Amino acid sequence: MPHPTLALAVIMQRTLLDSRWQSEQWQPVGVVPDAAPPGTPARLLRDANGVAQWLHPGFRLELFRDEAEGYYLNVASPGTMVFVNWRDEDGPGVPFSVTASYNEAARMMDGGARVDGVPMPAEWVPWLAEFVGQHYRPERKRSRPPSFKGARRQDP
């Protein structure tokens, strides 16, 4: 059975800096619907006043049942995000992967990856919320045995 998937492109932004330690700063600033196939080259969207934005097409936001808790945490937060794993190894910032799972993004960061969240387009949030409603089941809290309820310890 195929996984629910959205085709998208990541917008990376380069800002020139007036600093002797760093000449530019890269960061993801958004995602947009885009049906281009993987491997499609990036293209310059705009370049003005020291700020350039590049569109990186060919990404898929795929949902998996075992990540339902991470999607729930994302949808339940004040701002639903798409998390972009990207690299800038002595060159331009290039996105590597995307996810909507808080847990998956945290695992990537724990592994040393650079991950930044960008706002999820509003029209995608109901799609993610529907998936969460169908597949997320909170863990049941363990109840304490009756022998511990109401027990009071008397210190001498």
N, CA, C and O atoms as a DFTB+ gen file, in Angstrom:
624 C
 N C O
     1  1       0.839      -1.174       0.000
     2  2       0.000       0.000       0.000
     3  2       0.892       1.247       0.000
     4  3       1.772       1.362       0.853
     5  1       0.686       2.180      -0.933
     6  2       1.553       3.360      -0.988
     7  2       1.317       4.294       0.199
     8  3       0.221       4.364       0.755
     9  1       2.357       4.992       0.557
    10  2       2.283       5.954       1.654
    11  2       1.761       7.283       1.116
    12  3       2.072       7.657      -0.015
    13  1       0.955       8.012       1.930
    14  2       0.527       9.347       1.494
    15  2       1.760      10.218       1.243
    16  3       2.688      10.245       2.052
    17  1       1.757      10.926       0.119
    18  2       2.932      11.687      -0.296
    19  2       2.527      13.011      -0.912
    20  3       1.540      13.088      -1.644
    21  1       3.290      14.051      -0.615
    22  2       3.152      15.352      -1.274
    23  2       4.458      15.664      -1.989
    24  3       5.536      15.475      -1.425
    25  1       4.371      16.138      -3.223
    26  2       5.552      16.567      -3.979
    27  2       5.802      18.037      -3.650
    28  3       4.875      18.846      -3.620
    29  1       7.074      18.366      -3.405
    30  2       7.377      19.740      -3.017
    31  2       8.768      20.159      -3.446
    32  3       9.597      19.345      -3.854
    33  1       8.993      21.457      -3.338
    34  2      10.324      22.033      -3.546
    35  2      10.668      22.827      -2.294
    36  3       9.787      23.384      -1.639
    37  1      11.939      22.875      -1.970
    38  2      12.442      23.626      -0.812
    39  2      13.062      24.919      -1.322
    40  3      13.808      24.920      -2.301
    41  1      12.747      26.014      -0.652
    42  2      13.358      27.303      -0.980
    43  2      14.481      27.562       0.024
    44  3      14.248      27.668       1.228
    45  1      15.701      27.661      -0.501
    46  2      16.880      27.976       0.312
    47  2      17.254      29.433       0.062
    48  3      17.189      29.927      -1.065
    49  1      17.640      30.098       1.127
    50  2      18.005      31.515       1.011
    51  2      19.444      31.739       1.440
    52  3      19.897      31.234       2.467
    53  1      20.156      32.520       0.616
    54  2      21.519      32.925       0.939
    55  2      21.499      34.419       1.229
    56  3      21.017      35.214       0.422
    57  1      22.030      34.789       2.394
    58  2      22.131      36.193       2.767
    59  2      23.616      36.527       2.892
    60  3      24.345      35.873       3.636
    61  1      24.058      37.551       2.157
    62  2      25.447      37.983       2.267
    63  2      25.633      38.713       3.585
    64  3      24.772      39.486       4.003
    65  1      26.775      38.461       4.246
    66  2      27.055      39.054       5.552
    67  2      28.274      39.951       5.480
    68  3      29.212      39.687       4.728
    69  1      28.253      40.991       6.253
    70  2      29.405      41.875       6.364
    71  2      30.155      41.473       7.630
    72  3      30.056      42.133       8.665
    73  1      30.907      40.377       7.530
    74  2      31.592      39.822       8.690
    75  2      32.924      39.239       8.235
    76  3      33.021      38.663       7.151
    77  1      33.932      39.390       9.058
    78  2      35.230      38.822       8.670
    79  2      35.285      37.317       8.916
    80  3      36.203      36.651       8.437
    81  1      34.320      36.772       9.654
    82  2      34.328      35.344       9.947
    83  2      33.457      34.530       8.991
    84  3      33.709      33.346       8.770
    85  1      32.448      35.161       8.435
    86  2      31.530      34.428       7.567
    87  2      30.993      35.379       6.502
    88  3      30.495      36.459       6.820
    89  1      31.094      34.977       5.251
    90  2      30.692      35.862       4.158
    91  2      29.212      35.732       3.788
    92  3      28.627      36.651       3.214
    93  1      28.608      34.577       4.122
    94  2      27.207      34.372       3.782
    95  2      26.556      33.414       4.768
    96  3      27.230      32.654       5.463
    97  1      25.236      33.468       4.809
    98  2      24.456      32.575       5.664
    99  2      23.382      31.913       4.805
   100  3      22.686      32.579       4.039
   101  1      23.260      30.602       4.942
   102  2      22.244      29.841       4.218
   103  2      21.210      29.336       5.204
   104  3      21.533      29.013       6.347
   105  1      19.946      29.268       4.748
   106  2      18.897      28.673       5.565
   107  2      17.683      28.353       4.692
   108  3      17.419      29.051       3.714
   109  1      16.942      27.294       5.047
   110  2      15.686      27.043       4.340
   111  2      14.661      28.068       4.821
   112  3      14.609      28.385       6.009
   113  1      13.847      28.586       3.901
   114  2      12.854      29.592       4.282
   115  2      11.429      29.190       3.921
   116  3      10.482      29.874       4.310
   117  1      11.258      28.099       3.187
   118  2       9.909      27.683       2.846
   119  2       9.876      26.437       1.992
   120  3      10.897      25.971       1.485
   121  1       8.664      25.907       1.846
   122  2       8.398      24.796       0.941
   123  2       7.159      25.158       0.135
   124  3       6.260      25.839       0.630
   125  1       7.119      24.700      -1.098
   126  2       5.989      24.965      -1.986
   127  2       5.654      23.695      -2.763
   128  3       6.531      22.862      -2.992
   129  1       4.386      23.539      -3.173
   130  2       4.047      22.390      -4.013
   131  2       4.855      22.432      -5.307
   132  3       5.032      23.494      -5.904
   133  1       5.339      21.280      -5.729
   134  2       6.140      21.215      -6.947
   135  2       6.223      19.757      -7.384
   136  3       6.652      18.900      -6.612
   137  1       5.822      19.479      -8.599
   138  2       5.771      18.099      -9.086
   139  2       7.000      17.678      -9.884
   140  3       6.982      16.625     -10.522
   141  1       8.061      18.473      -9.862
   142  2       9.267      18.110     -10.617
   143  2       9.844      16.802     -10.072
   144  3       9.773      16.544      -8.870
   145  1      10.411      15.983     -10.947
   146  2      10.980      14.704     -10.495
   147  2      12.275      14.909      -9.705
   148  3      12.953      15.926      -9.854
   149  1      12.606      13.923      -8.861
   150  2      13.882      13.992      -8.147
   151  2      15.037      14.150      -9.141
   152  3      15.004      13.593     -10.238
   153  1      16.041      14.905      -8.747
   154  2      17.197      15.139      -9.610
   155  2      17.069      16.374     -10.471
   156  3      18.021      16.742     -11.159
   157  1      15.902      17.035     -10.453
   158  2      15.738      18.277     -11.211
   159  2      16.662      19.332     -10.605
   160  3      16.670      19.505      -9.386
   161  1      17.433      20.035     -11.417
   162  2      18.382      21.001     -10.850
   163  2      17.687      22.188     -10.184
   164  3      16.576      22.575     -10.546
   165  1      18.382      22.746      -9.199
   166  2      17.895      23.937      -8.511
   167  2      17.935      25.120      -9.476
   168  3      18.716      25.146     -10.428
   169  1      17.067      26.100      -9.202
   170  2      17.086      27.302     -10.040
   171  2      16.947      28.535      -9.160
   172  3      16.293      28.515      -8.118
   173  1      17.579      29.599      -9.608
   174  2      17.558      30.869      -8.894
   175  2      16.187      31.512      -9.065
   176  3      15.706      31.672     -10.187
   177  1      15.555      31.881      -7.945
   178  2      14.265      32.563      -7.990
   179  2      14.437      34.072      -8.004
   180  3      13.793      34.781      -8.777
   181  1      15.324      34.553      -7.127
   182  2      15.582      35.993      -7.067
   183  2      16.936      36.237      -6.440
   184  3      17.441      35.428      -5.662
   185  1      17.523      37.393      -6.805
   186  2      18.821      37.790      -6.261
   187  2      18.843      39.311      -6.234
   188  3      19.027      39.951      -7.270
   189  1      18.654      39.892      -5.053
   190  2      18.617      41.350      -4.921
   191  2      19.020      41.754      -3.512
   192  3      18.672      41.090      -2.535
   193  1      19.754      42.843      -3.422
   194  2      20.137      43.432      -2.128
   195  2      20.824      42.444      -1.191
   196  3      20.582      42.462       0.016
   197  1      21.663      41.598      -1.731
   198  2      22.433      40.670      -0.907
   199  2      21.676      39.429      -0.465
   200  3      22.190      38.650       0.338
   201  1      20.457      39.229      -0.977
   202  2      19.656      38.057      -0.621
   203  2      19.274      37.317      -1.901
   204  3      18.704      37.900      -2.824
   205  1      19.595      36.034      -1.942
   206  2      19.244      35.200      -3.092
   207  2      18.428      34.010      -2.603
   208  3      18.703      33.450      -1.542
   209  1      17.423      33.630      -3.386
   210  2      16.616      32.461      -3.057
   211  2      16.680      31.468      -4.209
   212  3      16.542      31.821      -5.380
   213  1      16.897      30.205      -3.829
   214  2      17.012      29.117      -4.792
   215  2      15.899      28.109      -4.535
   216  3      15.610      27.768      -3.387
   217  1      15.274      27.633      -5.619
   218  2      14.235      26.616      -5.534
   219  2      14.868      25.258      -5.821
   220  3      15.457      25.043      -6.880
   221  1      14.736      24.349      -4.860
   222  2      15.276      22.986      -4.984
   223  2      14.103      22.017      -5.120
   224  3      13.514      21.624      -4.113
   225  1      13.753      21.626      -6.353
   226  2      12.602      20.736      -6.572
   227  2      12.951      19.269      -6.386
   228  3      14.105      18.902      -6.167
   229  1      11.909      18.438      -6.480
   230  2      12.119      16.992      -6.500
   231  2      12.014      16.300      -5.160
   232  3      12.441      15.152      -5.039
   233  1      11.461      16.950      -4.145
   234  2      11.342      16.328      -2.818
   235  2       9.946      15.763      -2.627
   236  3       8.984      16.220      -3.243
   237  1       9.852      14.760      -1.762
   238  2       8.580      14.135      -1.420
   239  2       8.437      14.139       0.097
   240  3       9.339      13.717       0.820
   241  1       7.295      14.619       0.565
   242  2       6.956      14.541       1.987
   243  2       6.067      13.315       2.125
   244  3       4.891      13.340       1.763
   245  1       6.644      12.245       2.652
   246  2       5.965      10.951       2.726
   247  2       5.619      10.654       4.178
   248  3       6.440      10.859       5.072
   249  1       4.403      10.171       4.410
   250  2       3.938       9.871       5.768
   251  2       3.975       8.366       6.023
   252  3       3.589       7.564       5.173
   253  1       4.453       8.005       7.222
   254  2       4.586       6.606       7.626
   255  2       3.846       6.398       8.941
   256  3       3.902       7.244       9.833
   257  1       3.160       5.279       9.054
   258  2       2.361       5.001      10.257
   259  2       3.207       4.994      11.523
   260  3       2.748       5.450      12.570
   261  1       4.432       4.486      11.448
   262  2       5.255       4.403      12.667
   263  2       5.793       5.768      13.109
   264  3       6.440       5.854      14.153
   265  1       5.546       6.823      12.351
   266  2       5.930       8.181      12.744
   267  2       4.718       9.002      13.192
   268  3       4.826      10.215      13.370
   269  1       3.559       8.345      13.378
   270  2       2.319       9.066      13.698
   271  2       2.454       9.929      14.947
   272  3       1.891      11.023      14.994
   273  1       3.186       9.466      15.961
   274  2       3.350      10.290      17.169
   275  2       4.096      11.583      16.842
   276  3       3.722      12.647      17.334
   277  1       5.134      11.510      16.029
   278  2       5.887      12.702      15.632
   279  2       5.045      13.678      14.833
   280  3       5.194      14.891      14.981
   281  1       4.147      13.157      13.974
   282  2       3.239      14.027      13.234
   283  2       2.232      14.671      14.186
   284  3       1.892      15.846      14.043
   285  1       1.759      13.889      15.158
   286  2       0.832      14.428      16.158
   287  2       1.481      15.597      16.914
   288  3       0.863      16.648      17.086
   289  1       2.710      15.411      17.358
   290  2       3.396      16.483      18.087
   291  2       3.518      17.735      17.225
   292  3       3.423      18.850      17.738
   293  1       3.727      17.564      15.930
   294  2       3.843      18.688      15.007
   295  2       2.492      19.391      14.847
   296  3       2.414      20.613      14.976
   297  1       1.436      18.638      14.569
   298  2       0.107      19.224      14.361
   299  2      -0.417      19.878      15.637
   300  3      -1.126      20.883      15.568
   301  1      -0.078      19.320      16.800
   302  2      -0.568      19.847      18.072
   303  2       0.191      21.092      18.528
   304  3      -0.218      21.744      19.489
   305  1       1.281      21.428      17.858
   306  2       2.070      22.602      18.253
   307  2       1.437      23.869      17.662
   308  3       0.611      23.778      16.754
   309  1       1.817      25.038      18.166
   310  2       1.227      26.280      17.654
   311  2       1.448      26.521      16.162
   312  3       0.593      27.131      15.519
   313  1       2.548      26.072      15.597
   314  2       2.810      26.265      14.174
   315  2       3.286      24.963      13.558
   316  3       4.363      24.478      13.905
   317  1       2.506      24.385      12.650
   318  2       2.886      23.126      12.015
   319  2       4.024      23.386      11.024
   320  3       3.980      24.340      10.247
   321  1       5.028      22.534      11.066
   322  2       6.251      22.749      10.293
   323  2       6.553      21.593       9.341
   324  3       6.050      20.480       9.494
   325  1       7.388      21.900       8.359
   326  2       8.094      20.899       7.563
   327  2       9.554      21.056       7.972
   328  3      10.094      22.162       7.943
   329  1      10.184      19.967       8.345
   330  2      11.566      20.009       8.801
   331  2      12.484      19.653       7.637
   332  3      12.328      18.615       6.994
   333  1      13.445      20.538       7.382
   334  2      14.356      20.389       6.247
   335  2      15.741      20.027       6.769
   336  3      16.344      20.782       7.532
   337  1      16.234      18.875       6.354
   338  2      17.596      18.435       6.649
   339  2      18.451      18.954       5.488
   340  3      18.220      18.604       4.331
   341  1      19.442      19.794       5.814
   342  2      20.237      20.402       4.739
   343  2      21.703      20.472       5.122
   344  3      22.077      20.306       6.284
   345  1      22.523      20.722       4.108
   346  2      23.984      20.759       4.288
   347  2      24.557      21.990       3.610
   348  3      24.000      22.491       2.634
   349  1      25.658      22.465       4.128
   350  2      26.392      23.577       3.484
   351  2      27.895      23.354       3.651
   352  3      28.586      24.157       4.278
   353  1      28.369      22.298       3.105
   354  2      29.771      21.928       3.245
   355  2      30.647      22.790       2.344
   356  3      30.929      22.421       1.204
   357  1      31.079      23.950       2.864
   358  2      31.936      24.880       2.126
   359  2      31.347      25.251       0.769
   360  3      32.049      25.255      -0.242
   361  1      30.079      25.554       0.756
   362  2      29.416      25.940      -0.485
   363  2      27.977      26.310      -0.222
   364  3      27.602      26.647       0.901
   365  1      27.177      26.244      -1.260
   366  2      25.778      26.630      -1.082
   367  2      25.010      25.661      -0.186
   368  3      25.334      24.475      -0.120
   369  1      23.996      26.173       0.498
   370  2      23.125      25.324       1.298
   371  2      22.244      24.493       0.385
   372  3      21.583      25.023      -0.508
   373  1      22.237      23.195       0.613
   374  2      21.490      22.280      -0.246
   375  2      20.621      21.378       0.632
   376  3      21.134      20.711       1.531
   377  1      19.302      21.350       0.376
   378  2      18.443      20.446       1.152
   379  2      18.728      18.992       0.789
   380  3      19.052      18.668      -0.354
   381  1      18.600      18.139       1.782
   382  2      18.889      16.723       1.616
   383  2      17.623      15.874       1.751
   384  3      17.415      14.939       0.977
   385  1      16.764      16.205       2.747
   386  2      15.518      15.468       2.950
   387  2      14.528      16.338       3.710
   388  3      14.903      17.360       4.285
   389  1      13.258      15.928       3.709
   390  2      12.214      16.644       4.433
   391  2      11.364      15.649       5.225
   392  3      11.233      14.486       4.844
   393  1      10.792      16.123       6.331
   394  2       9.879      15.310       7.132
   395  2       8.895      16.232       7.838
   396  3       9.148      17.426       7.999
   397  1       7.771      15.662       8.256
   398  2       6.799      16.401       9.065
   399  2       6.785      15.864      10.491
   400  3       5.952      16.282      11.297
   401  1       7.690      14.947      10.815
   402  2       7.725      14.313      12.129
   403  2       8.717      15.002      13.064
   404  3       9.908      15.095      12.765
   405  1       8.202      15.489      14.211
   406  2       9.084      16.040      15.232
   407  2      10.123      15.004      15.641
   408  3      11.304      15.320      15.783
   409  1       9.672      13.757      15.829
   410  2      10.581      12.716      16.310
   411  2      11.688      12.415      15.306
   412  3      12.848      12.265      15.689
   413  1      11.340      12.326      14.032
   414  2      12.362      12.050      13.016
   415  2      13.348      13.205      12.920
   416  3      14.552      12.983      12.797
   417  1      12.848      14.440      12.976
   418  2      13.730      15.610      12.939
   419  2      14.683      15.590      14.137
   420  3      15.869      15.885      13.995
   421  1      14.162      15.242      15.313
   422  2      15.006      15.178      16.514
   423  2      16.077      14.103      16.377
   424  3      17.219      14.311      16.787
   425  1      15.720      12.954      15.802
   426  2      16.726      11.892      15.599
   427  2      17.817      12.352      14.649
   428  3      18.994      12.058      14.863
   429  1      17.433      13.078      13.591
   430  2      18.446      13.591      12.656
   431  2      19.390      14.549      13.373
   432  3      20.607      14.478      13.202
   433  1      18.816      15.454      14.184
   434  2      19.659      16.414      14.910
   435  2      20.549      15.702      15.920
   436  3      21.708      16.077      16.096
   437  1      20.019      14.679      16.584
   438  2      20.837      13.897      17.521
   439  2      22.025      13.265      16.805
   440  3      23.082      13.068      17.404
   441  1      21.853      12.949      15.529
   442  2      22.927      12.374      14.727
   443  2      23.867      13.411      14.138
   444  3      24.771      13.059      13.380
   445  1      23.672      14.684      14.470
   446  2      24.563      15.738      14.016
   447  2      24.126      16.444      12.747
   448  3      24.860      17.290      12.236
   449  1      22.955      16.121      12.226
   450  2      22.474      16.770      10.999
   451  2      21.952      18.175      11.303
   452  3      21.512      18.464      12.416
   453  1      22.010      19.019      10.313
   454  2      21.439      20.361      10.415
   455  2      19.993      20.259       9.934
   456  3      19.739      19.879       8.791
   457  1      19.054      20.598      10.808
   458  2      17.629      20.519      10.501
   459  2      16.964      21.803      10.965
   460  3      17.116      22.213      12.115
   461  1      16.223      22.435      10.056
   462  2      15.470      23.643      10.390
   463  2      14.023      23.450       9.973
   464  3      13.733      22.832       8.949
   465  1      13.123      23.985      10.776
   466  2      11.709      23.927      10.453
   467  2      11.279      25.160       9.687
   468  3      11.700      26.276       9.991
   469  1      10.436      24.946       8.688
   470  2       9.815      26.037       7.949
   471  2       8.308      25.825       8.042
   472  3       7.853      24.688       8.161
   473  1       7.527      26.907       7.988
   474  2       6.075      26.741       8.118
   475  2       5.500      25.837       7.027
   476  3       5.832      25.961       5.848
   477  1       4.632      24.929       7.457
   478  2       3.933      24.071       6.499
   479  2       2.839      24.910       5.836
   480  3       2.108      25.621       6.526
   481  1       2.719      24.837       4.506
   482  2       1.623      25.557       3.855
   483  2       0.280      25.176       4.482
   484  3       0.022      24.000       4.737
   485  1      -0.568      26.170       4.727
   486  2      -1.839      25.961       5.431
   487  2      -2.708      24.890       4.785
   488  3      -3.414      24.166       5.487
   489  1      -2.669      24.777       3.471
   490  2      -3.519      23.786       2.798
   491  2      -3.044      22.353       3.025
   492  3      -3.791      21.419       2.735
   493  1      -1.832      22.148       3.532
   494  2      -1.325      20.811       3.815
   495  2      -1.653      20.341       5.230
   496  3      -1.660      19.138       5.492
   497  1      -1.922      21.267       6.138
   498  2      -2.130      20.906       7.542
   499  2      -3.313      19.944       7.716
   500  3      -3.165      18.972       8.457
   501  1      -4.484      20.150       7.077
   502  2      -5.572      19.169       7.227
   503  2      -5.198      17.775       6.733
   504  3      -5.646      16.779       7.301
   505  1      -4.389      17.692       5.691
   506  2      -3.904      16.400       5.178
   507  2      -3.120      15.667       6.257
   508  3      -3.324      14.474       6.479
   509  1      -2.214      16.390       6.933
   510  2      -1.412      15.788       7.996
   511  2      -2.289      15.452       9.199
   512  3      -2.135      14.387       9.798
   513  1      -3.204      16.346       9.558
   514  2      -4.093      16.110      10.706
   515  2      -4.988      14.889      10.468
   516  3      -5.250      14.128      11.399
   517  1      -5.453      14.696       9.244
   518  2      -6.282      13.531       8.928
   519  2      -5.481      12.237       9.109
   520  3      -5.992      11.257       9.650
   521  1      -4.228      12.241       8.657
   522  2      -3.371      11.076       8.828
   523  2      -3.170      10.776      10.314
   524  3      -3.231       9.620      10.733
   525  1      -2.932      11.816      11.102
   526  2      -2.750      11.650      12.546
   527  2      -4.015      11.056      13.157
   528  3      -3.939      10.124      13.958
   529  1      -5.193      11.598      12.780
   530  2      -6.449      11.087      13.314
   531  2      -6.677       9.615      13.002
   532  3      -7.275       8.897      13.803
   533  1      -6.213       9.168      11.862
   534  2      -6.394       7.777      11.459
   535  2      -5.384       6.830      12.094
   536  3      -5.695       5.662      12.325
   537  1      -4.180       7.316      12.379
   538  2      -3.102       6.391      12.748
   539  2      -2.466       6.609      14.122
   540  3      -1.752       5.728      14.602
   541  1      -2.700       7.746      14.763
   542  2      -2.042       7.973      16.053
   543  2      -2.913       7.465      17.186
   544  3      -4.079       7.840      17.303
   545  1      -2.347       6.621      18.004
   546  2      -3.007       6.126      19.204
   547  2      -2.069       6.388      20.373
   548  3      -1.009       5.770      20.468
   549  1      -2.454       7.310      21.274
   550  2      -1.563       7.608      22.403
   551  2      -1.315       6.363      23.252
   552  3      -2.179       5.497      23.388
   553  1      -0.128       6.300      23.809
   554  2       0.180       5.190      24.710
   555  2      -0.669       5.324      25.950
   556  3      -0.863       6.422      26.473
   557  1      -1.171       4.204      26.412
   558  2      -1.956       4.226      27.646
   559  2      -0.994       4.360      28.813
   560  3       0.034       3.687      28.882
   561  1      -1.355       5.239      29.717
   562  2      -0.519       5.405      30.908
   563  2      -0.720       4.198      31.813
   564  3      -1.826       3.682      31.974
   565  1       0.370       3.781      32.384
   566  2       0.326       2.637      33.290
   567  2      -0.300       3.085      34.602
   568  3       0.111       4.096      35.171
   569  1      -1.272       2.356      35.079
   570  2      -1.862       2.721      36.366
   571  2      -1.081       2.036      37.484
   572  3      -0.533       0.947      37.318
   573  1      -1.054       2.700      38.601
   574  2      -0.336       2.132      39.749
   575  2      -1.163       1.025      40.380
   576  3      -2.391       1.102      40.419
   577  1      -0.483      -0.008      40.875
   578  2      -1.213      -1.086      41.547
   579  2      -1.966      -0.543      42.767
   580  3      -1.521       0.419      43.393
   581  1      -3.107      -1.157      43.104
   582  2      -3.892      -0.675      44.247
   583  2      -3.102      -0.625      45.549
   584  3      -3.419       0.185      46.419
   585  1      -2.093      -1.459      45.706
   586  2      -1.330      -1.482      46.955
   587  2      -0.575      -0.165      47.186
   588  3      -0.208       0.135      48.322
   589  1      -0.336       0.627      46.128
   590  2       0.386       1.882      46.279
   591  2      -0.553       3.083      46.399
   592  3      -0.118       4.168      46.786
   593  1      -1.817       2.902      46.076
   594  2      -2.752       4.022      46.137
   595  2      -3.106       4.305      47.582
   596  3      -3.517       3.410      48.320
   597  1      -2.948       5.523      47.968
   598  2      -3.337       5.935      49.313
   599  2      -2.390       5.495      50.404
   600  3      -2.640       5.768      51.578
   601  1      -1.322       4.829      50.056
   602  2      -0.377       4.382      51.085
   603  2       0.358       5.605      51.643
   604  3       0.842       6.455      50.896
   605  1       0.424       5.665      52.916
   606  2       1.151       6.766      53.563
   607  2       2.242       6.166      54.437
   608  3       2.040       5.193      55.162
   609  1       3.365       6.771      54.335
   610  2       4.507       6.263      55.086
   611  2       4.622       7.086      56.361
   612  3       4.613       8.316      56.324
   613  1       4.727       6.405      57.464
   614  2       4.864       7.069      58.757
   615  2       6.326       6.978      59.182
   616  3       6.837       5.891      59.452
   617  1       6.996       8.133      59.238
   618  2       8.385       8.146      59.689
   619  2       8.415       8.229      61.214
   620  3       7.654       8.994      61.806
   621  1       9.289       7.446      61.856
   622  2       9.371       7.498      63.336
   623  2       9.922       8.803      63.848
   624  3      10.048       8.988      65.058
